[in-house]
């Protein structure tokens, strides 16, 4: 009975010892493994997101560059420059020439990547001669006056050798929405081009399954100008990595934030994953320790054989009848 208790105590001690060793060594190892898994996930997700944003940004910049080319082409087109030298009132022949210039602009735009996103194009001079081509937005007789009243139009600064400037702004007419605005300047004659694109130009950055948080920020002070997806994350704790991608709009950059800890242990998913790994490991270690303890205590050891032999002999002596015991006694 005492030996049975000894075996049970030994098994319990072995099991508890293995579990304590696992808690002291296994839990820190699991924590390190969890952090390493996080770093691998962050690296893979970050690489995929960066490639995705680079490709989408290239597509957006391609459309913006096409807008610059379209406005530049309009500024240097001979038919357009010819009608912009006219003054009011226009004769019938001049009106026909104006229509031909408008038709040449519309033909060019129809083959340009900006065609899908184009709201309108207005070409005008200081003498009130203008024509307007509209696509996604309707045009009004007030459009020319509205362009002249725009703060961007009055304060625009053209870099030497440049005839086009891009801005983010609002549409001319209601419903007022964000838009990409392009201003073109002709030197001879003194005339202007106004082009307006809808925000659908940024749709490649809002594609299905877009993972990173994307924003348009000011290049000068890094202040958010326009969110594309999500909200600006908090920068505390070094959890987010800021990546900058150039835009064809001067003064603005495309920024996306990469999460360094996509599977945070403080989140419900991360905590659940960690606890599941911990409990599974403890259960596995417990099963192995019980199996090992039984294997060790049930082995046929020499001292166990002697003990069993002595117990069998004792039981045999107990069952010898009394008369045989007396017979085996030596005579007096």
Secondary structure as GFF3:
##gff-version 3
##sequence-region A 1 332
A	DSSP	alpha_helix	2	76	.	.	.	ID=ss1
A	DSSP	alpha_helix	78	83	.	.	.	ID=ss2
A	DSSP	alpha_helix	92	110	.	.	.	ID=ss3
A	DSSP	three_ten_helix	113	117	.	.	.	ID=ss4
A	DSSP	beta_strand	118	125	.	.	.	ID=ss5
A	DSSP	beta_strand	130	134	.	.	.	ID=ss6
A	DSSP	alpha_helix	143	149	.	.	.	ID=ss7
A	DSSP	alpha_helix	151	155	.	.	.	ID=ss8
A	DSSP	beta_strand	164	170	.	.	.	ID=ss9
A	DSSP	beta_strand	178	186	.	.	.	ID=ss10
A	DSSP	beta_strand	191	198	.	.	.	ID=ss11
A	DSSP	three_ten_helix	199	206	.	.	.	ID=ss12
A	DSSP	beta_strand	213	218	.	.	.	ID=ss13
A	DSSP	beta_strand	224	229	.	.	.	ID=ss14
A	DSSP	three_ten_helix	236	238	.	.	.	ID=ss15
A	DSSP	beta_strand	240	246	.	.	.	ID=ss16
A	DSSP	beta_strand	252	259	.	.	.	ID=ss17
A	DSSP	alpha_helix	268	297	.	.	.	ID=ss18
A	DSSP	alpha_helix	302	318	.	.	.	ID=ss19
A	DSSP	alpha_helix	322	327	.	.	.	ID=ss20
###
